[in-house]
Amino acid sequence: MWIQSWVFDVTIYIYAASVLLYFSDFMQSNRRVNRSAFWLLAVVWILQTAFFVTQMVAKDYFPVLTLFETLFLYSWIIVSLSLIINYIFKMHLLVFFSNIIGFAVMAIALFANPNATPALSSQLTSELLFIHISLAFISYGALSISSVLSGMYLLQNKLLKEKKWNPLLLKLPSLGILELYAYRLAMIGVPTLLLALILGMIWAYVVVKHSVWLDPKVLMSLVVIFGYGTYLYQRITASSQGKKLARLNVVAFTTILLNYLVSGSISSFHQWLR
């Protein structure tokens, strides 16, 4: 347990250093600083993965059942996706903005109890539940980065309209690229989230034994699906484009935050996430 705590502490310090270096590169371009920030983030991923593996070894279940575990998983997914996307497409600003979210999530995890035990009894857990939670957070990670891309779109659009020609514009991909990859990540995240919700409802039907349709978590999850469904529909039908579409994506992401941070705490059958 002491080793796990040590690994977590080292990870968050290195993560902070990486984000600060990315911020320095954001303020004043420096290729060496950017490279250092990237490799520090790679070290963060290695340490996060090692910590996750030690958690699996130390516990008798896949560690995604407590508040600390889900926050840690969410941060790990953001780091993983941002490293992959940056390696393929060299979007350094995307890595910076995405990992502001990832670091904030890890910082919040500091206030959660890493030694908490799931309130759900072992008889109520199943592979279906673990798959439901894992898919949900994979979708959260994809949709988080999709919203970051839309935020970058709005930033570049604002700079161009105001004719503020500065070095930041050189770091941003074209508006078309930002819009395209925001859409593609949403196309990954939304079906994954829908599948997670379907599996969760099946698990609830089998285990909870009573109607859960009026549960705040379920209702908020439907709001999330509606928000992103509207975004995808307007994108596919071209009934909305550009800035309006990017704003819709960002607003839809706020429903995810509300769904995770608010509705889960008052849900009648999600109280095991603590």
Salt bridges, closest charged atoms under 4 A:
GLU69 OE2 - LYS59 NZ 2.51
GLU162 OE2 - LYS158 NZ 2.86
GLU162 OE1 - LYS164 NZ 2.99
GLU179 OE2 - ARG235 NE 2.44
